[in-house]
């Protein structure tokens, strides 16, 4: 079920277990009504646990599924040190948008609206759905090389993933 641009990474020296999503929603609960008929309803699932971290920080045991969401590989980080589960380039902003933004705090709101429009494109929407599946299955840690996480595309992605189930 992986998209071409969301590539699972293999780390020969990594002790981390790779996990993959299995379902989006909770189980169907069956309850008895007072009139003895059976009703069916979906179990309420908690909001996805999505975290942000810099790729340059050491991995933590409670990171869950680690996904790099940058288009370019970060400088000075080896694939084994990154301990990634996937590298999903399709959810990253286009090069033109990234260069226009330049991490200027004054442009962040406009960047967010343009970036959300880019995520509506079919290929990017498919990659976003893949991230939603992973977030529904386990804790998801979005990794980026950006210095200021709150002004990055990863922060926008995390907000979208958290709001997807609500």
C-alpha positions as CSV (number, residue, x, y, z in Angstrom):
1,X,0.0,0.0,0.0
2,X,3.0,2.3,-0.1
3,X,3.2,5.1,-2.6
4,X,6.2,5.4,-4.8
5,X,7.4,8.7,-3.2
6,X,6.9,7.3,0.4
7,X,9.8,4.9,0.4
8,X,10.4,2.6,3.4
9,X,14.0,2.7,4.4
10,X,16.0,-0.2,5.5
11,X,18.7,0.2,8.1
12,X,20.9,-2.9,8.5
13,X,22.3,-1.7,11.8
14,X,19.0,-0.4,13.2
15,X,17.4,-2.2,16.1
16,X,14.1,-0.4,15.5
17,X,11.2,-2.5,14.4
18,X,9.4,-1.2,11.2
19,X,5.7,-1.1,11.7
20,X,3.0,-0.6,9.0
21,X,-0.6,0.6,9.3
22,X,-3.4,-1.9,9.3
23,X,-6.6,0.1,9.8
24,X,-8.0,3.5,9.8
25,X,-11.0,3.3,12.1
26,X,-11.7,1.5,15.4
27,X,-13.6,-1.7,15.6
28,X,-17.4,-1.9,15.3
29,X,-19.0,-2.1,18.7
30,X,-22.2,-4.1,19.2
31,X,-24.5,-3.1,22.0
32,X,-27.9,-4.3,23.2
33,X,-30.7,-1.8,23.3
34,X,-33.4,-2.1,26.0
35,X,-35.8,-3.6,23.4
36,X,-33.2,-6.4,22.9
37,X,-32.3,-5.4,19.4
38,X,-28.6,-5.0,18.5
39,X,-27.2,-1.6,17.4
40,X,-23.9,-1.1,15.7
41,X,-21.7,1.9,16.0
42,X,-18.1,2.8,15.4
43,X,-15.8,2.9,18.3
44,X,-14.5,6.4,19.0
45,X,-10.8,6.6,18.2
46,X,-8.5,9.1,19.9
47,X,-6.9,11.9,17.9
48,X,-3.8,10.7,16.2
49,X,-0.5,11.1,18.1
50,X,1.6,13.2,15.7
51,X,4.9,14.7,16.8
52,X,7.5,16.9,15.3
53,X,11.2,16.6,15.6
54,X,14.4,17.7,13.8
55,X,16.2,15.0,11.8
56,X,19.4,16.1,13.5
57,X,18.1,15.1,17.0
58,X,18.7,11.6,18.3
59,X,15.8,9.2,17.9
60,X,13.8,8.4,21.0
61,X,12.3,5.1,22.0
62,X,8.8,6.6,22.0
63,X,9.0,8.1,18.5
64,X,6.8,5.4,16.9
65,X,6.9,5.6,13.1
66,X,9.6,8.0,12.0
67,X,9.0,9.7,8.6
68,X,11.1,12.3,6.9
69,X,8.8,14.8,5.1
70,X,11.5,17.0,3.3
71,X,12.0,16.8,-0.4
72,X,15.8,17.0,-0.1
73,X,17.9,14.7,2.1
74,X,19.4,16.7,5.0
75,X,23.1,17.5,5.0
76,X,25.4,15.6,7.3
77,X,22.9,12.8,8.3
78,X,23.5,9.2,7.3
79,X,20.5,7.0,6.6
80,X,21.5,4.7,9.5
81,X,21.8,7.6,12.0
82,X,18.4,9.0,10.9
83,X,16.7,5.7,11.8
84,X,13.8,6.4,9.5
85,X,10.9,4.1,8.7
86,X,10.0,6.1,5.6
87,X,11.0,9.1,3.5
88,X,7.9,10.7,2.0
89,X,8.9,13.3,-0.5
90,X,5.4,13.7,-2.1
91,X,4.1,15.6,1.0
92,X,6.9,18.1,0.8
93,X,6.2,21.5,-0.7
94,X,7.3,22.1,-4.3
95,X,10.7,23.6,-4.9
96,X,9.2,26.8,-6.2
97,X,7.0,27.2,-3.0
98,X,9.9,26.3,-0.7
99,X,12.2,28.9,-2.3
100,X,9.5,31.6,-2.3
101,X,8.8,31.0,1.4
102,X,12.4,30.9,2.6
103,X,11.2,30.3,6.2
104,X,10.2,34.0,6.5
105,X,7.8,34.2,9.4
106,X,5.9,37.0,7.7
107,X,5.0,34.6,4.8
108,X,4.0,31.6,7.0
109,X,0.2,32.1,6.7
110,X,0.3,32.5,2.9
111,X,2.8,29.6,2.7
112,X,0.3,27.5,4.7
113,X,-2.6,28.2,2.4
114,X,-0.5,27.6,-0.8
115,X,0.9,24.4,0.7
116,X,-2.6,23.1,1.6
117,X,-3.6,23.7,-2.0
118,X,-0.6,21.7,-3.3
119,X,-1.6,18.8,-1.0
120,X,-4.9,18.7,-2.9
121,X,-3.1,17.4,-6.0
122,X,-3.9,13.7,-6.5
123,X,-0.4,12.4,-6.0
124,X,0.2,14.5,-2.9
125,X,-3.2,13.7,-1.5
126,X,-2.4,10.0,-1.9
127,X,0.8,10.4,0.1
128,X,-1.1,12.4,2.8
129,X,-3.7,9.6,3.1
130,X,-0.7,7.2,3.6
131,X,0.5,9.4,6.5
132,X,-3.0,9.5,7.9
133,X,-3.1,5.7,7.9
134,X,0.2,5.5,9.7
135,X,-1.0,8.1,12.3
136,X,-4.1,6.1,12.9
137,X,-2.1,3.0,13.5
138,X,0.7,4.2,15.8
139,X,2.4,7.3,17.0
140,X,3.8,9.2,14.0
141,X,6.9,11.4,14.3
142,X,7.4,13.8,11.4
143,X,11.0,14.7,10.8
144,X,12.4,17.8,9.1
145,X,15.7,19.6,8.8
146,X,14.1,23.0,9.5
147,X,15.5,24.9,12.5
148,X,12.1,26.4,13.6
149,X,9.7,23.5,13.7
150,X,6.7,25.8,14.3
151,X,7.3,27.6,11.0
152,X,7.8,24.5,8.8
153,X,5.7,22.4,6.5
154,X,5.9,19.6,9.1
155,X,3.9,21.7,11.5
156,X,1.2,22.2,8.9
157,X,1.2,18.5,8.1
158,X,0.9,17.6,11.8
159,X,-2.1,20.0,12.2
160,X,-3.8,18.4,9.2
161,X,-3.1,14.9,10.4
162,X,-4.4,15.7,13.9
163,X,-7.6,17.3,12.5
164,X,-8.2,14.5,10.0
165,X,-10.1,12.3,12.5
166,X,-12.1,15.1,14.1
